[in-house]
Amino acid sequence: MTEIRWETKSRYYVVRMYQDLFGDWIVESVWGGLHNKLGNRQQQVLASYQDALALLLQINKQRHARHYGIVASR
């Protein structure tokens, strides 16, 4: 499983990429406020590792454009 966490002063965004039991790749995004309980999550099912990685790279580009910084990854 790959997991990356981005933060600003008041928000967080976490993405997890993993393969399920059926061989599909899942990209799960979770976001919200650091100082409140507001937030949401989204899961996307992709057919290949390359598609999942491309989505992860696109999300990374969007987070940097919105001035989020990576605080953790594994």
Backbone as XML, in Angstrom:
<?xml version="1.0"?>
<chain id="A" units="angstrom">
  <residue number="1" name="MET">
    <atom name="N" x="0.852" y="-1.180" z="0.000"/>
    <atom name="CA" x="0.000" y="0.000" z="0.000"/>
    <atom name="C" x="0.891" y="1.234" z="0.000"/>
  </residue>
  <residue number="2" name="THR">
    <atom name="N" x="0.498" y="2.196" z="-0.789"/>
    <atom name="CA" x="1.154" y="3.496" z="-0.822"/>
    <atom name="C" x="0.222" y="4.502" z="-0.164"/>
  </residue>
  <residue number="3" name="GLU">
    <atom name="N" x="0.781" y="5.342" z="0.692"/>
    <atom name="CA" x="-0.023" y="6.368" z="1.358"/>
    <atom name="C" x="0.771" y="7.665" z="1.390"/>
  </residue>
  <residue number="4" name="ILE">
    <atom name="N" x="0.117" y="8.755" z="1.002"/>
    <atom name="CA" x="0.739" y="10.081" z="1.033"/>
    <atom name="C" x="-0.216" y="11.032" z="1.744"/>
  </residue>
  <residue number="5" name="ARG">
    <atom name="N" x="0.351" y="11.885" z="2.624"/>
    <atom name="CA" x="-0.451" y="12.869" z="3.357"/>
    <atom name="C" x="0.105" y="14.258" z="3.069"/>
  </residue>
  <residue number="6" name="TRP">
    <atom name="N" x="-0.794" y="15.157" z="2.659"/>
    <atom name="CA" x="-0.465" y="16.561" z="2.425"/>
    <atom name="C" x="-1.216" y="17.401" z="3.444"/>
  </residue>
  <residue number="7" name="GLU">
    <atom name="N" x="-0.637" y="18.552" z="3.800"/>
    <atom name="CA" x="-1.318" y="19.467" z="4.721"/>
    <atom name="C" x="-1.024" y="20.916" z="4.357"/>
  </residue>
  <residue number="8" name="THR">
    <atom name="N" x="-1.999" y="21.774" z="4.708"/>
    <atom name="CA" x="-1.786" y="23.210" z="4.772"/>
    <atom name="C" x="-1.919" y="23.564" z="6.250"/>
  </residue>
  <residue number="9" name="LYS">
    <atom name="N" x="-2.023" y="24.828" z="6.566"/>
    <atom name="CA" x="-2.176" y="25.225" z="7.968"/>
    <atom name="C" x="-3.506" y="24.757" z="8.558"/>
  </residue>
  <residue number="10" name="SER">
    <atom name="N" x="-4.514" y="24.576" z="7.720"/>
    <atom name="CA" x="-5.839" y="24.240" z="8.250"/>
    <atom name="C" x="-6.492" y="23.002" z="7.623"/>
  </residue>
  <residue number="11" name="ARG">
    <atom name="N" x="-5.883" y="22.422" z="6.582"/>
    <atom name="CA" x="-6.509" y="21.303" z="5.872"/>
    <atom name="C" x="-5.542" y="20.136" z="5.729"/>
  </residue>
  <residue number="12" name="TYR">
    <atom name="N" x="-6.105" y="18.936" z="5.505"/>
    <atom name="CA" x="-5.282" y="17.768" z="5.200"/>
    <atom name="C" x="-5.893" y="17.013" z="4.022"/>
  </residue>
  <residue number="13" name="TYR">
    <atom name="N" x="-5.079" y="16.219" z="3.360"/>
    <atom name="CA" x="-5.510" y="15.402" z="2.237"/>
    <atom name="C" x="-4.649" y="14.144" z="2.257"/>
  </residue>
  <residue number="14" name="VAL">
    <atom name="N" x="-5.277" y="12.973" z="2.301"/>
    <atom name="CA" x="-4.556" y="11.702" z="2.352"/>
    <atom name="C" x="-5.004" y="10.842" z="1.180"/>
  </residue>
  <residue number="15" name="VAL">
    <atom name="N" x="-4.041" y="10.220" z="0.503"/>
    <atom name="CA" x="-4.349" y="9.300" z="-0.593"/>
    <atom name="C" x="-3.708" y="7.960" z="-0.295"/>
  </residue>
  <residue number="16" name="ARG">
    <atom name="N" x="-4.492" y="6.903" z="-0.448"/>
    <atom name="CA" x="-3.994" y="5.534" z="-0.302"/>
    <atom name="C" x="-4.220" y="4.811" z="-1.625"/>
  </residue>
  <residue number="17" name="MET">
    <atom name="N" x="-3.205" y="4.095" z="-2.071"/>
    <atom name="CA" x="-3.299" y="3.318" z="-3.309"/>
    <atom name="C" x="-2.953" y="1.870" z="-2.971"/>
  </residue>
  <residue number="18" name="TYR">
    <atom name="N" x="-3.867" y="0.956" z="-3.296"/>
    <atom name="CA" x="-3.639" y="-0.450" z="-2.977"/>
    <atom name="C" x="-4.424" y="-1.329" z="-3.942"/>
  </residue>
  <residue number="19" name="GLN">
    <atom name="N" x="-4.061" y="-2.610" z="-3.976"/>
    <atom name="CA" x="-4.748" y="-3.572" z="-4.830"/>
    <atom name="C" x="-5.710" y="-4.388" z="-3.981"/>
  </residue>
  <residue number="20" name="ASP">
    <atom name="N" x="-6.943" y="-4.556" z="-4.477"/>
    <atom name="CA" x="-7.929" y="-5.338" z="-3.729"/>
    <atom name="C" x="-7.827" y="-6.825" z="-4.089"/>
  </residue>
  <residue number="21" name="LEU">
    <atom name="N" x="-8.699" y="-7.634" z="-3.502"/>
    <atom name="CA" x="-8.653" y="-9.085" z="-3.711"/>
    <atom name="C" x="-9.018" y="-9.510" z="-5.125"/>
  </residue>
  <residue number="22" name="PHE">
    <atom name="N" x="-9.668" y="-8.632" z="-5.880"/>
    <atom name="CA" x="-10.064" y="-8.951" z="-7.253"/>
    <atom name="C" x="-9.016" y="-8.518" z="-8.267"/>
  </residue>
  <residue number="23" name="GLY">
    <atom name="N" x="-7.918" y="-7.911" z="-7.799"/>
    <atom name="CA" x="-6.857" y="-7.468" z="-8.696"/>
    <atom name="C" x="-7.026" y="-6.045" z="-9.186"/>
  </residue>
  <residue number="24" name="ASP">
    <atom name="N" x="-8.113" y="-5.383" z="-8.799"/>
    <atom name="CA" x="-8.304" y="-3.981" z="-9.175"/>
    <atom name="C" x="-7.453" y="-3.098" z="-8.276"/>
  </residue>
  <residue number="25" name="TRP">
    <atom name="N" x="-7.090" y="-1.940" z="-8.775"/>
    <atom name="CA" x="-6.339" y="-0.967" z="-7.993"/>
    <atom name="C" x="-7.300" y="0.079" z="-7.455"/>
  </residue>
  <residue number="26" name="ILE">
    <atom name="N" x="-7.191" y="0.374" z="-6.185"/>
    <atom name="CA" x="-8.058" y="1.334" z="-5.504"/>
    <atom name="C" x="-7.228" y="2.562" z="-5.133"/>
  </residue>
  <residue number="27" name="VAL">
    <atom name="N" x="-7.744" y="3.739" z="-5.463"/>
    <atom name="CA" x="-7.156" y="4.994" z="-5.009"/>
    <atom name="C" x="-8.206" y="5.644" z="-4.121"/>
  </residue>
  <residue number="28" name="GLU">
    <atom name="N" x="-7.897" y="5.716" z="-2.833"/>
    <atom name="CA" x="-8.814" y="6.262" z="-1.841"/>
    <atom name="C" x="-8.291" y="7.620" z="-1.390"/>
  </residue>
  <residue number="29" name="SER">
    <atom name="N" x="-9.141" y="8.635" z="-1.477"/>
    <atom name="CA" x="-8.789" y="9.985" z="-1.038"/>
    <atom name="C" x="-9.642" y="10.365" z="0.162"/>
  </residue>
  <residue number="30" name="VAL">
    <atom name="N" x="-8.996" y="10.937" z="1.184"/>
    <atom name="CA" x="-9.675" y="11.393" z="2.396"/>
    <atom name="C" x="-9.189" y="12.806" z="2.653"/>
  </residue>
  <residue number="31" name="TRP">
    <atom name="N" x="-10.123" y="13.749" z="2.930"/>
    <atom name="CA" x="-9.719" y="15.133" z="3.160"/>
    <atom name="C" x="-10.610" y="15.777" z="4.194"/>
  </residue>
  <residue number="32" name="GLY">
    <atom name="N" x="-10.094" y="16.879" z="4.759"/>
    <atom name="CA" x="-10.884" y="17.583" z="5.760"/>
    <atom name="C" x="-10.090" y="18.674" z="6.442"/>
  </residue>
  <residue number="33" name="GLY">
    <atom name="N" x="-10.668" y="19.205" z="7.503"/>
    <atom name="CA" x="-10.045" y="20.273" z="8.266"/>
    <atom name="C" x="-9.237" y="19.720" z="9.427"/>
  </residue>
  <residue number="34" name="LEU">
    <atom name="N" x="-8.139" y="20.374" z="9.733"/>
    <atom name="CA" x="-7.310" y="19.963" z="10.861"/>
    <atom name="C" x="-7.921" y="20.374" z="12.195"/>
  </residue>
  <residue number="35" name="HIS">
    <atom name="N" x="-8.756" y="21.425" z="12.180"/>
    <atom name="CA" x="-9.273" y="21.982" z="13.425"/>
    <atom name="C" x="-10.779" y="21.786" z="13.590"/>
  </residue>
  <residue number="36" name="ASN">
    <atom name="N" x="-11.374" y="20.975" z="12.714"/>
    <atom name="CA" x="-12.797" y="20.664" z="12.841"/>
    <atom name="C" x="-13.025" y="19.234" z="12.363"/>
  </residue>
  <residue number="37" name="LYS">
    <atom name="N" x="-14.239" y="18.782" z="12.434"/>
    <atom name="CA" x="-14.540" y="17.401" z="12.057"/>
    <atom name="C" x="-15.150" y="17.295" z="10.662"/>
  </residue>
  <residue number="38" name="LEU">
    <atom name="N" x="-15.028" y="18.346" z="9.878"/>
    <atom name="CA" x="-15.558" y="18.316" z="8.520"/>
    <atom name="C" x="-14.592" y="17.580" z="7.604"/>
  </residue>
  <residue number="39" name="GLY">
    <atom name="N" x="-15.138" y="16.842" z="6.656"/>
    <atom name="CA" x="-14.297" y="16.124" z="5.713"/>
    <atom name="C" x="-15.121" y="15.180" z="4.872"/>
  </residue>
  <residue number="40" name="ASN">
    <atom name="N" x="-14.428" y="14.444" z="4.012"/>
    <atom name="CA" x="-15.111" y="13.506" z="3.136"/>
    <atom name="C" x="-14.102" y="12.492" z="2.641"/>
  </residue>
  <residue number="41" name="ARG">
    <atom name="N" x="-14.584" y="11.510" z="1.873"/>
    <atom name="CA" x="-13.700" y="10.500" z="1.288"/>
    <atom name="C" x="-14.266" y="10.063" z="-0.053"/>
  </residue>
  <residue number="42" name="GLN">
    <atom name="N" x="-13.377" y="9.547" z="-0.891"/>
    <atom name="CA" x="-13.763" y="9.078" z="-2.214"/>
    <atom name="C" x="-12.876" y="7.894" z="-2.572"/>
  </residue>
  <residue number="43" name="GLN">
    <atom name="N" x="-13.463" y="6.885" z="-3.212"/>
    <atom name="CA" x="-12.695" y="5.747" z="-3.707"/>
    <atom name="C" x="-12.888" y="5.632" z="-5.204"/>
  </residue>
  <residue number="44" name="GLN">
    <atom name="N" x="-11.786" y="5.372" z="-5.902"/>
    <atom name="CA" x="-11.849" y="5.150" z="-7.336"/>
    <atom name="C" x="-11.225" y="3.795" z="-7.636"/>
  </residue>
  <residue number="45" name="VAL">
    <atom name="N" x="-11.883" y="3.014" z="-8.469"/>
    <atom name="CA" x="-11.406" y="1.690" z="-8.860"/>
    <atom name="C" x="-10.790" y="1.807" z="-10.244"/>
  </residue>
  <residue number="46" name="LEU">
    <atom name="N" x="-9.550" y="1.330" z="-10.366"/>
    <atom name="CA" x="-8.831" y="1.407" z="-11.635"/>
    <atom name="C" x="-8.367" y="0.012" z="-12.044"/>
  </residue>
  <residue number="47" name="ALA">
    <atom name="N" x="-8.267" y="-0.224" z="-13.335"/>
    <atom name="CA" x="-7.977" y="-1.565" z="-13.839"/>
    <atom name="C" x="-6.496" y="-1.938" z="-13.776"/>
  </residue>
  <residue number="48" name="SER">
    <atom name="N" x="-5.597" y="-0.935" z="-13.759"/>
    <atom name="CA" x="-4.176" y="-1.269" z="-13.794"/>
    <atom name="C" x="-3.377" y="-0.400" z="-12.830"/>
  </residue>
  <residue number="49" name="TYR">
    <atom name="N" x="-2.183" y="-0.893" z="-12.521"/>
    <atom name="CA" x="-1.262" y="-0.147" z="-11.662"/>
    <atom name="C" x="-0.881" y="1.176" z="-12.326"/>
  </residue>
  <residue number="50" name="GLN">
    <atom name="N" x="-0.672" y="1.162" z="-13.637"/>
    <atom name="CA" x="-0.289" y="2.374" z="-14.358"/>
    <atom name="C" x="-1.377" y="3.445" z="-14.260"/>
  </residue>
  <residue number="51" name="ASP">
    <atom name="N" x="-2.642" y="3.041" z="-14.365"/>
    <atom name="CA" x="-3.749" y="3.991" z="-14.226"/>
    <atom name="C" x="-3.806" y="4.572" z="-12.815"/>
  </residue>
  <residue number="52" name="ALA">
    <atom name="N" x="-3.606" y="3.719" z="-11.811"/>
    <atom name="CA" x="-3.630" y="4.174" z="-10.421"/>
    <atom name="C" x="-2.473" y="5.129" z="-10.152"/>
  </residue>
  <residue number="53" name="LEU">
    <atom name="N" x="-1.294" y="4.808" z="-10.663"/>
    <atom name="CA" x="-0.134" y="5.669" z="-10.471"/>
    <atom name="C" x="-0.322" y="7.004" z="-11.181"/>
  </residue>
  <residue number="54" name="ALA">
    <atom name="N" x="-0.897" y="6.988" z="-12.376"/>
    <atom name="CA" x="-1.168" y="8.236" z="-13.102"/>
    <atom name="C" x="-2.132" y="9.120" z="-12.310"/>
  </residue>
  <residue number="55" name="LEU">
    <atom name="N" x="-3.153" y="8.519" z="-11.700"/>
    <atom name="CA" x="-4.095" y="9.287" z="-10.879"/>
    <atom name="C" x="-3.394" y="9.849" z="-9.647"/>
  </residue>
  <residue number="56" name="LEU">
    <atom name="N" x="-2.545" y="9.051" z="-9.015"/>
    <atom name="CA" x="-1.794" y="9.515" z="-7.849"/>
    <atom name="C" x="-0.897" y="10.702" z="-8.215"/>
  </residue>
  <residue number="57" name="LEU">
    <atom name="N" x="-0.243" y="10.647" z="-9.345"/>
    <atom name="CA" x="0.609" y="11.755" z="-9.799"/>
    <atom name="C" x="-0.216" y="13.004" z="-10.105"/>
  </residue>
  <residue number="58" name="GLN">
    <atom name="N" x="-1.396" y="12.817" z="-10.667"/>
    <atom name="CA" x="-2.294" y="13.942" z="-10.944"/>
    <atom name="C" x="-2.748" y="14.595" z="-9.634"/>
  </residue>
  <residue number="59" name="ILE">
    <atom name="N" x="-3.096" y="13.793" z="-8.642"/>
    <atom name="CA" x="-3.502" y="14.321" z="-7.340"/>
    <atom name="C" x="-2.343" y="15.088" z="-6.702"/>
  </residue>
  <residue number="60" name="ASN">
    <atom name="N" x="-1.132" y="14.532" z="-6.789"/>
    <atom name="CA" x="0.041" y="15.206" z="-6.242"/>
    <atom name="C" x="0.233" y="16.587" z="-6.885"/>
  </residue>
  <residue number="61" name="LYS">
    <atom name="N" x="0.067" y="16.654" z="-8.173"/>
    <atom name="CA" x="0.198" y="17.938" z="-8.894"/>
    <atom name="C" x="-0.863" y="18.935" z="-8.414"/>
  </residue>
  <residue number="62" name="GLN">
    <atom name="N" x="-2.094" y="18.469" z="-8.230"/>
    <atom name="CA" x="-3.172" y="19.341" z="-7.747"/>
    <atom name="C" x="-2.895" y="19.837" z="-6.332"/>
  </residue>
  <residue number="63" name="ARG">
    <atom name="N" x="-2.409" y="18.953" z="-5.458"/>
    <atom name="CA" x="-2.123" y="19.355" z="-4.074"/>
    <atom name="C" x="-1.023" y="20.417" z="-4.044"/>
  </residue>
  <residue number="64" name="HIS">
    <atom name="N" x="0.025" y="20.250" z="-4.837"/>
    <atom name="CA" x="1.096" y="21.245" z="-4.877"/>
    <atom name="C" x="0.592" y="22.573" z="-5.436"/>
  </residue>
  <residue number="65" name="ALA">
    <atom name="N" x="-0.283" y="22.525" z="-6.431"/>
    <atom name="CA" x="-0.845" y="23.753" z="-6.996"/>
    <atom name="C" x="-1.687" y="24.503" z="-5.972"/>
  </residue>
  <residue number="66" name="ARG">
    <atom name="N" x="-2.231" y="23.779" z="-4.990"/>
    <atom name="CA" x="-3.056" y="24.405" z="-3.945"/>
    <atom name="C" x="-2.257" y="24.643" z="-2.663"/>
  </residue>
  <residue number="67" name="HIS">
    <atom name="N" x="-0.927" y="24.578" z="-2.784"/>
    <atom name="CA" x="0.001" y="24.932" z="-1.701"/>
    <atom name="C" x="-0.034" y="23.977" z="-0.512"/>
  </residue>
  <residue number="68" name="TYR">
    <atom name="N" x="-0.346" y="22.712" z="-0.779"/>
    <atom name="CA" x="-0.232" y="21.690" z="0.249"/>
    <atom name="C" x="1.207" y="21.183" z="0.246"/>
  </residue>
  <residue number="69" name="GLY">
    <atom name="N" x="1.701" y="20.793" z="1.396"/>
    <atom name="CA" x="3.018" y="20.206" z="1.506"/>
    <atom name="C" x="2.908" y="18.770" z="1.979"/>
  </residue>
  <residue number="70" name="ILE">
    <atom name="N" x="3.776" y="17.906" z="1.485"/>
    <atom name="CA" x="3.777" y="16.502" z="1.921"/>
    <atom name="C" x="4.350" y="16.439" z="3.328"/>
  </residue>
  <residue number="71" name="VAL">
    <atom name="N" x="3.607" y="15.801" z="4.216"/>
    <atom name="CA" x="4.080" y="15.653" z="5.606"/>
    <atom name="C" x="4.415" y="14.201" z="5.932"/>
  </residue>
  <residue number="72" name="ALA">
    <atom name="N" x="3.910" y="13.253" z="5.148"/>
    <atom name="CA" x="4.215" y="11.840" z="5.384"/>
    <atom name="C" x="3.929" y="11.034" z="4.122"/>
  </residue>
  <residue number="73" name="SER">
    <atom name="N" x="4.729" y="10.020" z="3.925"/>
    <atom name="CA" x="4.456" y="9.081" z="2.826"/>
    <atom name="C" x="5.069" y="7.738" z="3.169"/>
  </residue>
  <residue number="74" name="ARG">
    <atom name="N" x="4.439" y="6.703" z="2.641"/>
    <atom name="CA" x="4.967" y="5.352" z="2.789"/>
    <atom name="C" x="4.470" y="4.495" z="1.658"/>
  </residue>
</chain>
